[in-house]
Amino acid sequence: MKIVKFSFQNLFGEGVVEGDQVRVAHLSEVPDALQAPFTLSSRTETEINDLLAGAGRSIPLSEVDLLPPIHPASKLICLGFNYKTHVEETHSDMGEAPALFARWQDSIVGDGSDVLLPPESDTFDFEGEIAVVIGKGGRRISPDSAAGHVFGYTCFFDGSIRAFQMHSPTAGKNFPKSGSLGPWIMTADEAGDPAAFGLETYVAGEQMQSTRGDLMIFGVADVISYVSQFTNLSPGDVIATGTPGGVGAKRTPPRWLKPGEEVEIRISPIGSLKNTVALEA
């Protein structure tokens, strides 16, 4: 099952993707921690009920705006240096434990929205990543039981302003609308083993990154276990599992993202996350 968060005619909600349609979901289909409250705007309750028409109400996927599939209160935790190819290109050391940082939610947008190049620096770089969505919370989760805590998986574009990241990783990773998440969450039962996932990043139609889930240094189960040692994982939290080699900063010459270019993160079997680079006003 593919679950999306969307906006449509002043309504915000969750839906299930069925072909080229979005079916408004029964709340029982969506974990509580992923649900966003409906924003009624100027509509009456009757108008909202007519629009939804129960759980059978479908809207063409092309007519909805897809939002990042994360609850406003959820954590977004990211890994660095989780593929040998990226460790090597950055001349870094493979640590004994995952290297972590956090992203704020105002730094991400959904599929189809613009990602913003700020005026402070043109060193806007791309990182494609597999992201894990937690379905069952917990603390000190063992690797053997970690799979039971996964709700599903989604695509993540970890856009980075490298000039700022050099002196402040928090700043370089958190410029407003510099990354994206989506287009949907594919539930774990349908997605299967993340070790079998294929991950590719494209910029302006050119492949920049390519890897597989089984090439992670720290696999999904180990990452969940490690993160849950220091923080309580809650349903709806998202863990991005790191990027492979091929980032723009380590190319000769560096390959920075430019206004008008499309960035696409493809993860098999999940789907494709696409965003266009625009200058921040």
C-alpha positions as CSV (number, residue, x, y, z in Angstrom):
1,M,0.0,0.0,0.0
2,K,1.2,3.5,-0.8
3,I,0.1,6.2,1.6
4,V,0.3,9.9,0.7
5,K,-0.3,13.1,2.5
6,F,-1.9,15.7,0.2
7,S,-3.7,19.0,-0.2
8,F,-6.7,19.4,-2.5
9,Q,-9.1,22.3,-2.7
10,N,-8.1,23.6,0.8
11,L,-8.3,20.2,2.3
12,F,-5.4,18.4,3.9
13,G,-5.5,14.7,4.6
14,E,-4.2,11.2,3.8
15,G,-4.9,8.9,1.0
16,V,-4.0,5.6,-0.6
17,V,-2.6,5.6,-4.1
18,E,-4.5,3.3,-6.4
19,G,-3.2,3.5,-10.0
20,D,-3.4,7.1,-11.1
21,Q,-5.9,8.0,-8.3
22,V,-5.7,8.9,-4.7
23,R,-8.5,7.4,-2.6
24,V,-9.2,9.3,0.6
25,A,-8.2,6.9,3.3
26,H,-10.1,5.5,6.2
27,L,-8.3,6.8,9.3
28,S,-7.9,3.1,10.3
29,E,-5.6,2.6,7.3
30,V,-3.3,5.4,8.5
31,P,-1.3,5.2,11.7
32,D,-2.3,7.9,14.2
33,A,1.1,9.5,14.1
34,L,1.0,10.1,10.4
35,Q,-2.4,11.7,10.4
36,A,-2.6,15.5,10.0
37,P,-5.7,17.3,11.1
38,F,-8.1,18.3,8.4
39,T,-7.9,22.0,7.6
40,L,-11.5,23.2,7.0
41,S,-10.5,26.6,5.7
42,S,-13.7,28.4,4.6
43,R,-15.6,25.2,3.9
44,T,-18.6,24.0,5.9
45,E,-18.7,20.6,7.5
46,T,-21.3,19.5,4.8
47,E,-18.9,20.6,2.0
48,I,-16.1,18.6,3.6
49,N,-18.3,15.5,3.9
50,D,-19.4,15.8,0.3
51,L,-15.9,16.1,-0.9
52,L,-14.7,13.1,1.0
53,A,-17.8,11.1,0.3
54,G,-16.6,8.4,2.6
55,A,-13.4,6.4,2.1
56,G,-14.4,5.6,-1.5
57,R,-13.8,9.2,-2.7
58,S,-11.0,9.2,-5.3
59,I,-9.1,12.2,-6.7
60,P,-6.8,12.0,-9.8
61,L,-3.2,11.9,-8.5
62,S,-2.3,14.6,-11.0
63,E,-4.8,17.0,-9.3
64,V,-3.4,16.8,-5.7
65,D,-0.4,18.5,-4.2
66,L,1.7,15.9,-2.5
67,L,3.1,16.9,1.0
68,P,6.0,15.4,2.8
69,P,4.7,12.1,4.3
70,I,5.6,13.0,7.9
71,H,3.6,14.3,10.9
72,P,4.5,17.8,12.0
73,A,5.6,16.5,15.4
74,S,7.8,13.7,14.1
75,K,11.6,13.5,14.2
76,L,13.7,13.4,11.0
77,I,17.0,11.8,11.8
78,C,19.7,11.4,9.1
79,L,22.8,9.3,8.7
80,G,26.1,10.4,7.2
81,F,28.8,8.2,5.7
82,N,26.7,5.0,5.5
83,Y,28.1,3.8,2.1
84,K,31.7,3.0,1.5
85,T,31.7,4.9,-1.8
86,H,30.8,8.1,0.0
87,V,33.3,7.5,2.8
88,E,36.0,7.1,0.2
89,E,35.1,10.1,-1.9
90,T,35.1,12.3,1.2
91,H,38.3,10.8,2.6
92,S,36.5,10.1,5.8
93,D,36.8,7.2,8.3
94,M,34.2,4.5,8.7
95,G,33.1,5.0,12.3
96,E,32.2,2.3,14.8
97,A,28.7,3.7,15.0
98,P,26.4,5.6,12.7
99,A,27.1,9.4,12.3
100,L,23.8,11.2,12.9
101,F,22.4,14.7,12.4
102,A,18.8,16.1,12.4
103,R,16.8,18.0,9.8
104,W,14.0,20.4,10.7
105,Q,10.7,19.9,8.9
106,D,10.7,23.4,7.3
107,S,13.8,22.3,5.4
108,I,11.8,19.7,3.4
109,V,9.0,19.8,0.8
110,G,6.9,17.2,-1.0
111,D,7.2,15.6,-4.4
112,G,6.6,18.1,-7.2
113,S,7.4,21.2,-5.2
114,D,10.5,23.4,-5.8
115,V,13.6,23.0,-3.7
116,L,15.3,26.3,-3.1
117,L,18.8,27.6,-3.8
118,P,19.4,30.3,-1.2
119,P,21.2,33.6,-2.1
120,E,23.9,32.9,0.5
121,S,25.7,30.3,-1.5
122,D,25.5,28.4,-4.9
123,T,27.1,25.2,-3.4
124,F,23.7,23.4,-3.5
125,D,24.4,19.6,-3.6
126,F,22.4,16.5,-4.1
127,E,22.1,13.3,-2.0
128,G,19.6,10.6,-2.7
129,E,18.6,8.4,0.3
130,I,16.3,5.5,1.4
131,A,14.2,6.7,4.3
132,V,12.6,4.5,6.9
133,V,9.2,5.4,8.6
134,I,8.7,4.1,12.1
135,G,5.3,2.4,12.7
136,K,5.8,1.1,16.3
137,G,7.7,3.2,18.8
138,G,10.2,1.9,21.3
139,R,13.4,2.4,23.2
140,R,16.5,0.2,23.1
141,I,15.1,-1.9,20.2
142,S,17.2,-4.9,19.4
143,P,18.3,-5.5,15.8
144,D,16.4,-8.8,15.7
145,S,13.1,-7.0,16.5
146,A,13.7,-3.8,14.5
147,A,11.7,-5.0,11.4
148,G,8.6,-5.1,13.6
149,H,8.9,-1.3,14.2
150,V,9.0,-0.3,10.5
151,F,5.8,1.0,9.0
152,G,7.3,1.6,5.5
153,Y,9.8,3.4,3.3
154,T,10.0,6.5,1.3
155,C,12.5,8.5,-0.9
156,F,14.6,11.4,0.6
157,F,16.5,14.2,-1.2
158,D,19.0,15.5,1.3
159,G,19.8,18.8,-0.3
160,S,22.9,20.3,1.2
161,I,24.5,23.8,1.1
162,R,28.1,22.6,1.3
163,A,29.7,26.0,2.0
164,F,27.7,26.2,5.2
165,Q,28.0,22.5,6.0
166,M,31.8,22.9,6.1
167,H,31.6,25.1,9.2
168,S,28.1,24.2,10.5
169,P,26.5,20.8,9.5
170,T,23.3,21.9,11.2
171,A,23.1,25.0,9.0
172,G,24.2,23.3,5.8
173,K,21.5,20.7,6.1
174,N,18.6,22.9,7.2
175,F,18.1,25.8,4.8
176,P,14.4,26.2,4.2
177,K,12.9,24.0,1.5
178,S,16.3,22.6,0.5
179,G,15.3,18.9,0.7
180,S,12.3,16.8,0.0
181,L,10.6,13.6,1.1
182,G,8.1,11.4,-0.7
183,P,6.2,11.0,-2.9
184,W,4.5,8.5,-0.6
185,I,5.2,5.8,2.0
186,M,5.2,2.3,0.7
187,T,4.3,0.0,3.5
188,A,6.9,-2.6,4.6
189,D,4.8,-5.6,3.6
190,E,4.7,-4.4,0.0
191,A,8.2,-2.9,-0.2
192,G,10.0,-6.0,1.1
193,D,13.6,-6.3,2.2
194,P,15.4,-2.9,2.1
195,A,18.6,-4.7,1.4
196,A,17.2,-5.4,-2.1
197,F,16.3,-1.8,-2.8
198,G,17.9,0.0,-5.7
199,L,18.7,3.7,-5.3
200,E,19.5,6.2,-8.1
201,T,19.9,10.0,-8.2
202,Y,19.4,11.9,-11.4
203,V,20.1,15.6,-12.1
204,A,18.7,17.1,-15.3
205,G,18.2,13.6,-16.6
206,E,21.8,12.5,-15.9
207,Q,22.5,9.7,-13.5
208,M,24.7,10.9,-10.6
209,Q,24.4,8.1,-8.0
210,S,23.5,4.4,-8.0
211,T,23.7,1.8,-5.3
212,R,21.8,-0.9,-3.5
213,G,20.4,-1.2,0.0
214,D,22.7,-4.1,0.9
215,L,25.7,-1.9,0.4
216,M,24.9,0.2,3.5
217,I,27.6,0.0,6.2
218,F,24.9,0.0,8.9
219,G,21.7,-1.7,7.8
220,V,18.2,-0.6,8.6
221,A,17.9,-2.9,11.7
222,D,21.2,-1.8,13.2
223,V,20.4,1.9,12.6
224,I,17.0,1.6,14.3
225,S,18.6,-0.2,17.2
226,Y,21.4,2.4,17.5
227,V,19.1,5.4,17.3
228,S,16.6,4.0,19.8
229,Q,19.4,3.7,22.4
230,F,19.6,7.5,22.8
231,T,16.1,8.6,21.9
232,N,12.6,7.2,22.1
233,L,11.4,6.4,18.6
234,S,7.8,7.2,18.0
235,P,5.4,6.1,15.2
236,G,5.8,8.5,12.3
237,D,9.5,9.3,13.0
238,V,11.7,9.1,9.8
239,I,15.3,7.9,9.6
240,A,17.2,8.7,6.4
241,T,19.9,6.0,5.9
242,G,22.6,8.0,4.1
243,T,23.8,8.6,0.6
244,P,26.2,6.7,-1.7
245,G,29.2,8.2,-3.6
246,G,28.7,10.5,-6.5
247,V,27.8,13.8,-4.8
248,G,28.4,17.0,-6.6
249,A,31.0,18.4,-4.2
250,K,33.4,15.5,-4.9
251,R,33.2,15.7,-8.7
252,T,35.9,17.5,-10.8
253,P,34.8,20.2,-11.3
254,P,32.1,20.3,-8.6
255,R,28.6,19.7,-9.9
256,W,26.3,22.1,-8.1
257,L,22.5,22.2,-8.7
258,K,21.3,25.1,-10.8
259,P,17.9,26.9,-11.1
260,G,15.6,25.1,-13.4
261,E,17.2,21.7,-13.1
262,E,15.1,18.7,-12.0
263,V,16.4,16.4,-9.2
264,E,15.0,12.9,-9.2
265,I,15.5,10.2,-6.5
266,R,14.5,6.8,-7.8
267,I,14.1,3.9,-5.4
268,S,13.0,0.5,-6.6
269,P,10.4,-0.6,-5.6
270,I,9.1,2.6,-4.0
271,G,8.9,5.0,-6.8
272,S,10.3,8.4,-7.9
273,L,10.7,11.7,-6.0
274,K,11.0,14.7,-8.3
275,N,11.7,18.4,-7.5
276,T,12.8,21.4,-9.5
277,V,15.5,23.8,-8.3
278,A,14.4,27.4,-7.9
279,L,16.1,30.5,-6.6
280,E,14.9,31.5,-3.1
281,A,13.1,34.8,-3.3
